[in-house]
Amino acid sequence: MNGADTTRLESFRQLRKDIRGSNEHLIVGIDVAKDNHHAFLGTATGKTLLKRLVFLNNLQGYEKLFTYVEAAKVKNNLDKVVFGLEPTGNYHKPLGEHLIKCGFDVVLVAGTAVKKNRELLDGRWDKHDTKDAANVADLVSQGKCLFYEYPIMPLRELRNLLSFKRRLKKQEHGNRVRIRNHLLAQYFPELDPYFSRMAGCSLGVVRWCLEPSLIAGLEYEEFLRLVAPGKRTIGQREHVKLIWEKAFESIGCDAGGAVQFEAKMMVEGLQHVRESISEVEEKIEEICFNFPEYRYLLTIPGFGKDISSKVLGAIGNPFRFDNAKQVVKLSGWDLNASRSGKNSKGATAVISKKGKADLRYALYQAALVASSRNQYFVAYFTEKLRQRSRERGIKTKMRVKLAAKLLVIAWTLMKKQEPFNPEYLKFRSVHNSVSSS
């Protein structure tokens, strides 16, 4: 973390403490849009200085905003200025980055907070840009705002590529589902149960001869050369022969030239997406090795390249978190329950799922691998299940807890710059329990 990030983080923490009832802060709430932004200027004591200011999303518009902000600051004898933004797609990022580069304090206001606070402004629930800007400013004046993270360029590049990879994965899944549920289900349903076993051969069938009658008209060796060219393993040959035999008794519909053209385009599109995913993964790995923390994350059992990159991208600067609870909330593994009334004592806490869903999935996979393949985590997991193995769903619950613990371990290693040590598990081993008895 560089010096500028440290200064901004300390300034934000101090702002949260001092903003309520402050007589020296000018608060600028901005409702972000694509073309025109709406701003509201007020004080932390609730005084309105400028109810409505519309400015363009360009340099001239930003200069207009700065002019009015400086005028309000001088006129009302205010020393500090803080800008509050509600994240709106990616439209807020150019404005936020420009404000940070100009040396201003910038904070974020969560969309859920804006929605819940809207009715409290005047007891009504109608929505418009002018009121939303005032709403953002009101939340900032209460200290209900978030730190605007402006990480270093490599971390921003990593996060962008991780987001791009997620979109590519969705495209890949969509293409695979369409091939199976649209093409195979109609024209060669007998191929579907074997589709995932030998994906390359199956895609070759869809690409070149989707209609079973065409396959039945080919000799086995000719069909093999067509759908699985090059060197073939024994398993591939058996798989292709099974498909060839199934084609003689298929109940699939007749397929015309348009269907075969669609199948060709779908397979080529799927292959292109997979090639793009491989290239993106190579670029992600290249960027990750610029971070010394990445090598330490790889030492954690269950953490491969994919999971380590996701954890690194999510945590970023480990020093922006004060404690482990904040890190757990980042993933949505934190527990919550409705504890009020007569049934408060019997309330069952569940994970909030408010954080990053892809990070939760990655951490659960890491917990699944670690608890079944690493001796330290197998012993830890076994100890957690002791005398509770008959409880319904207990293994899943314990793996969720292990996933949250893995995230905390990863955060700790990133801060301390050291590899994984089994002592972080802090469990009472079976050997110790037997010797103590």
C-alpha positions in Angstrom: 0.0 0.0 0.0 1.5 3.3 -1.0 1.5 6.5 1.0 -1.4 8.1 -0.8 -3.7 5.1 0.0 -2.6 5.2 3.6 -3.4 8.9 3.9 -6.8 8.5 2.2 -7.8 5.6 4.4 -6.8 7.5 7.6 -8.6 10.6 6.4 -11.8 8.5 5.8 -11.7 7.0 9.2 -11.3 10.4 10.8 -14.1 11.7 8.6 -16.5 9.1 9.9 -15.7 10.2 13.4 -16.0 14.0 12.9 -18.7 14.4 10.2 -21.8 14.4 12.5 -22.7 17.9 13.4 -19.5 19.3 12.0 -19.4 23.1 11.3 -16.4 22.9 8.9 -17.5 20.4 6.3 -19.2 21.1 3.0 -21.0 18.0 1.8 -21.6 17.5 -1.9 -24.0 14.7 -2.7 -24.0 13.6 -6.3 -26.6 11.5 -8.1 -24.6 9.9 -10.9 -25.9 9.4 -14.4 -24.5 8.6 -17.8 -24.6 12.1 -19.3 -25.7 14.6 -16.6 -24.9 14.5 -12.9 -27.1 16.2 -10.2 -25.4 17.7 -7.2 -26.7 18.9 -3.8 -24.5 21.2 -1.6 -25.2 21.3 2.1 -23.6 21.1 5.6 -23.4 18.4 8.2 -25.9 20.3 10.3 -28.6 20.0 7.7 -28.4 23.4 6.1 -29.1 23.5 2.3 -26.6 25.7 0.4 -27.5 24.7 -3.2 -30.5 22.5 -3.8 -29.9 21.6 -7.4 -26.8 21.7 -9.6 -26.8 19.9 -13.0 -23.4 19.4 -14.7 -22.2 17.4 -17.7 -20.1 14.3 -17.4 -17.1 15.9 -19.0 -14.2 18.2 -18.0 -16.2 21.4 -18.5 -18.9 20.0 -16.3 -16.4 19.1 -13.6 -15.0 22.6 -13.7 -18.5 24.0 -13.3 -19.0 21.8 -10.2 -15.7 23.0 -8.7 -16.6 26.6 -9.2 -19.9 26.3 -7.3 -18.3 24.2 -4.6 -15.5 26.8 -4.1 -18.1 29.6 -4.0 -20.2 27.8 -1.3 -17.1 27.0 0.7 -15.9 30.6 0.8 -19.3 32.1 1.3 -20.2 29.9 4.3 -16.7 29.8 5.8 -16.2 26.1 5.5 -12.8 24.5 5.5 -13.3 21.0 4.2 -15.2 19.4 1.3 -16.3 15.8 1.0 -18.0 14.4 -2.1 -20.5 11.5 -1.8 -21.3 9.3 -4.7 -23.7 6.4 -5.1 -22.2 3.6 -7.3 -24.1 3.5 -10.6 -22.7 0.9 -13.0 -19.3 2.3 -14.1 -20.5 5.8 -14.6 -19.3 7.1 -11.2 -15.7 5.9 -11.8 -14.4 8.7 -14.1 -15.9 11.4 -11.7 -14.5 9.6 -8.6 -11.0 9.2 -10.1 -10.9 12.8 -11.2 -12.0 14.1 -7.8 -9.3 11.9 -6.1 -6.6 13.2 -8.5 -7.7 16.7 -7.6 -7.1 16.0 -3.9 -10.7 15.9 -2.7 -12.2 13.5 -0.1 -14.5 11.1 -1.9 -16.8 8.5 -0.2 -19.4 6.0 -1.5 -23.0 5.6 -0.3 -24.5 2.1 -0.7 -27.5 1.8 -2.9 -29.5 -0.1 -0.3 -28.8 2.7 2.2 -30.0 5.3 -0.3 -33.2 3.3 -0.9 -34.0 2.9 2.8 -33.2 6.5 3.6 -35.3 8.0 0.7 -38.6 7.9 2.7 -37.0 9.5 5.7 -36.2 12.8 3.9 -39.7 14.1 3.8 -42.0 11.2 4.6 -42.6 10.4 0.9 -41.3 7.7 -1.4 -41.2 9.3 -4.8 -37.9 9.3 -6.5 -36.1 12.0 -8.6 -32.6 13.1 -9.3 -32.7 16.2 -7.1 -33.9 14.4 -4.1 -31.5 11.5 -4.6 -28.5 14.0 -4.5 -29.9 15.4 -1.2 -30.4 11.8 0.0 -26.7 11.0 -0.7 -25.6 14.1 1.2 -27.8 13.3 4.1 -26.3 9.9 4.5 -22.8 11.3 4.3 -23.6 13.8 7.0 -24.6 10.9 9.3 -21.4 9.1 8.6 -23.2 6.3 6.8 -20.7 6.0 3.9 -18.1 3.7 2.6 -14.4 4.1 1.7 -13.8 4.9 -2.0 -11.1 2.4 -2.9 -8.7 3.7 -5.5 -6.2 0.8 -5.8 -2.9 0.7 -7.7 -3.1 0.0 -11.5 -2.1 -3.7 -11.3 -4.9 -4.4 -8.9 -7.4 -2.6 -11.0 -6.2 -4.6 -14.0 -6.6 -7.8 -12.1 -10.1 -7.0 -11.0 -11.1 -6.0 -14.6 -9.8 -9.3 -16.0 -11.5 -11.3 -13.2 -14.8 -9.6 -14.1 -14.1 -10.3 -17.8 -13.4 -14.0 -17.0 -16.7 -14.3 -15.2 -18.6 -13.0 -18.3 -16.7 -15.4 -20.5 -17.5 -18.3 -18.2 -21.2 -17.4 -18.5 -21.0 -17.4 -22.2 -19.3 -20.7 -22.2 -22.0 -22.2 -20.0 -24.7 -20.7 -22.1 -23.2 -22.2 -25.3 -22.9 -25.6 -23.7 -26.4 -25.6 -22.4 -27.8 -24.5 -25.8 -25.9 -27.3 -27.5 -27.3 -29.9 -25.1 -30.8 -28.7 -24.5 -31.5 -27.4 -28.0 -29.5 -29.4 -30.5 -28.8 -32.7 -28.8 -32.3 -32.9 -27.2 -33.9 -32.7 -30.7 -31.6 -34.3 -33.1 -29.4 -36.8 -31.2 -30.7 -37.3 -27.6 -28.7 -40.5 -27.1 -25.5 -38.5 -27.2 -26.5 -36.2 -24.3 -25.5 -38.7 -21.4 -22.0 -39.0 -22.9 -21.6 -35.4 -23.7 -19.5 -34.4 -20.7 -17.3 -37.5 -20.6 -15.3 -36.8 -23.8 -16.2 -33.2 -24.6 -13.8 -33.0 -27.5 -15.2 -36.0 -29.4 -18.8 -35.0 -28.6 -18.2 -31.5 -30.0 -16.7 -33.1 -33.1 -19.9 -35.0 -33.6 -22.1 -31.9 -33.2 -19.7 -29.9 -35.4 -19.5 -32.3 -38.4 -22.5 -34.7 -38.3 -25.2 -33.9 -35.8 -27.9 -36.0 -37.6 -27.7 -39.7 -36.6 -28.6 -40.8 -40.1 -25.4 -39.3 -41.5 -23.4 -41.1 -38.8 -25.1 -44.4 -39.7 -24.1 -44.0 -43.3 -20.4 -43.8 -42.4 -18.0 -46.6 -41.6 -16.6 -46.6 -38.1 -13.0 -45.7 -39.1 -14.2 -42.9 -41.4 -16.4 -41.5 -38.5 -13.5 -41.7 -36.1 -11.2 -39.7 -38.4 -13.9 -37.1 -38.9 -14.8 -36.4 -35.2 -11.5 -37.2 -33.5 -8.6 -36.4 -35.9 -5.0 -36.9 -34.8 -3.7 -39.2 -32.2 -6.4 -40.9 -30.2 -6.4 -42.8 -26.9 -8.1 -46.1 -26.3 -10.8 -44.3 -24.2 -11.5 -41.9 -27.1 -11.8 -44.7 -29.6 -14.2 -46.6 -27.3 -16.2 -43.4 -26.8 -16.5 -42.7 -30.5 -17.5 -46.3 -31.2 -20.3 -46.1 -28.6 -21.6 -42.9 -30.3 -21.4 -44.6 -33.7 -23.4 -47.6 -32.4 -26.0 -45.3 -30.8 -26.6 -43.5 -34.1 -28.2 -46.7 -35.7 -31.0 -46.7 -33.2 -31.5 -43.0 -32.5 -34.9 -41.4 -32.3 -33.7 -37.9 -33.1 -35.5 -35.6 -35.4 -34.5 -35.0 -39.0 -32.0 -32.1 -39.3 -31.6 -29.9 -42.3 -28.8 -27.8 -43.6 -29.7 -24.8 -41.4 -29.5 -27.0 -38.2 -26.1 -28.3 -39.2 -25.0 -24.7 -39.9 -26.2 -23.6 -36.4 -24.4 -26.5 -34.8 -21.2 -25.6 -36.6 -21.5 -22.0 -35.4 -22.3 -23.0 -31.8 -19.3 -25.3 -31.6 -16.9 -22.8 -33.1 -18.3 -20.1 -30.7 -17.8 -22.4 -27.7 -14.2 -23.2 -28.8 -13.5 -19.6 -29.3 -14.8 -18.6 -25.8 -12.7 -21.4 -24.3 -9.6 -20.1 -26.1 -10.3 -16.6 -24.8 -10.7 -17.9 -21.2 -7.3 -19.6 -21.5 -5.7 -16.4 -22.7 -7.4 -14.4 -19.9 -6.2 -16.9 -17.3 -2.6 -16.6 -18.6 -2.8 -12.8 -18.3 -4.3 -13.0 -14.8 -1.5 -15.2 -13.7 1.1 -12.8 -15.2 -0.4 -9.9 -13.2 -0.8 -11.9 -10.0 2.9 -12.7 -9.9 3.6 -9.0 -9.6 2.1 -9.2 -6.1 4.3 -10.9 -3.5 1.1 -11.9 -1.6 0.1 -14.2 -4.4 2.9 -16.6 -3.7 1.9 -16.8 -0.1 -1.8 -17.5 -1.0 -0.7 -20.4 -3.2 0.8 -22.1 -0.1 -2.7 -22.5 1.5 -4.2 -26.0 1.0 -7.0 -25.9 -1.5 -5.8 -22.6 -3.0 -4.9 -23.0 -6.7 -4.2 -20.2 -9.2 -7.9 -19.4 -9.8 -8.9 -19.2 -6.2 -5.8 -17.3 -5.2 -6.3 -14.7 -7.9 -10.0 -14.2 -6.8 -9.0 -13.8 -3.1 -6.2 -11.4 -4.0 -8.5 -9.3 -6.2 -11.2 -9.2 -3.6 -9.0 -8.3 -0.6 -6.6 -6.1 -2.5 -5.0 -4.0 0.2 -5.2 -6.1 3.4 -4.6 -3.1 5.6 -7.9 -1.5 4.7 -9.6 -4.0 7.0 -9.4 -3.4 10.8 -10.3 -6.9 11.9 -11.3 -10.4 10.6 -15.0 -9.7 10.9 -14.8 -7.1 8.1 -13.0 -9.5 5.9 -15.6 -12.2 6.5 -18.4 -9.7 5.6 -16.6 -9.1 2.3 -17.5 -12.6 1.2 -21.0 -12.8 2.8 -20.0 -15.6 5.1 -21.0 -13.5 8.2 -23.9 -14.9 10.3 -27.1 -13.0 11.0 -30.5 -13.7 12.5 -33.7 -11.9 13.4 -33.4 -11.8 17.2 -36.4 -10.0 18.6 -39.5 -10.9 20.6 -40.3 -14.2 22.4 -38.4 -16.3 19.9 -35.2 -14.4 20.0 -33.3 -17.1 22.0 -34.2 -19.8 19.5 -33.3 -17.8 16.4 -31.1 -19.7 14.0 -28.2 -17.7 12.5 -27.6 -18.1 8.7 -24.9 -16.6 6.4 -25.9 -13.2 5.1 -24.8 -13.8 1.4 -24.4 -10.0 1.1 -20.9 -10.1 -0.2 -19.2 -11.4 -3.3 -20.9 -14.6 -4.5 -18.0 -15.7 -6.7 -15.7 -15.4 -3.8 -18.0 -17.5 -1.6 -18.1 -20.2 -4.2 -14.3 -20.2 -4.7 -13.7 -20.4 -0.9 -16.2 -23.3 -0.5 -14.4 -25.2 -3.2 -11.1 -24.6 -1.5 -12.6 -25.8 1.8 -14.0 -28.9 0.1 -10.5 -29.8 -1.3 -8.6 -28.9 1.9 -10.9 -30.9 4.2 -10.5 -34.0 2.1 -6.9 -34.0 0.8 -4.7 -32.1 3.3 -3.8 -34.0 6.5 -4.0 -30.9 8.7 -7.3 -29.8 7.5 -8.7 -33.4 7.5 -7.8 -33.6 11.2 -9.3 -30.1 11.8 -12.5 -31.0 10.0 -12.8 -34.4 11.7 -12.4 -32.7 15.1 -15.2 -30.2 14.2 -17.5 -33.1 13.3 -16.8 -35.1 16.5 -20.0 -36.1 18.2 -22.0 -34.1 15.7 -21.8 -36.3 12.6 -25.5 -37.3 12.8 -26.7 -33.7 12.6 -28.5 -32.9 9.4 -26.3 -30.8 7.0 -23.5 -30.6 9.5 -20.7 -31.3 7.0 -21.9 -28.4 4.8 -22.1 -26.1 7.8 -18.6 -27.0 8.9 -17.2 -26.5 5.4 -18.8 -23.0 5.3 -17.1 -22.2 8.6 -13.8 -23.6 7.2 -14.2 -21.5 4.1 -14.6 -18.4 6.2 -11.5 -19.4 8.2 -9.6 -19.9 5.0 -10.4 -16.3 4.0 -9.2 -15.0 7.3 -6.0 -17.1 7.0 -5.4 -15.6 3.5 -5.9 -12.1 4.8 -3.5 -12.8 7.7 -0.8 -14.2 5.3 -1.2 -11.1 3.0 -0.6 -8.8 5.9 2.3 -10.7 7.4 3.9 -11.6 4.1 4.5 -15.2 5.1 3.6 -18.7 3.9 0.9 -20.9 5.4 1.6 -22.5 8.8 -0.7 -25.3 10.1 -0.6 -23.5 13.5 -3.1 -21.1 12.2 -5.8 -23.8 12.5 -5.4 -23.9 16.3 -7.3 -27.1 16.9 -7.0 -29.8 19.5 -5.7 -32.8 17.7 -6.8 -36.4 18.3 -3.3 -37.2 19.7 -3.4 -34.5 22.2 -7.0 -35.4 23.3 -6.0 -39.0 23.9 -2.8 -38.1 25.8 -4.5 -35.7 28.0 -7.1 -38.2 29.0 
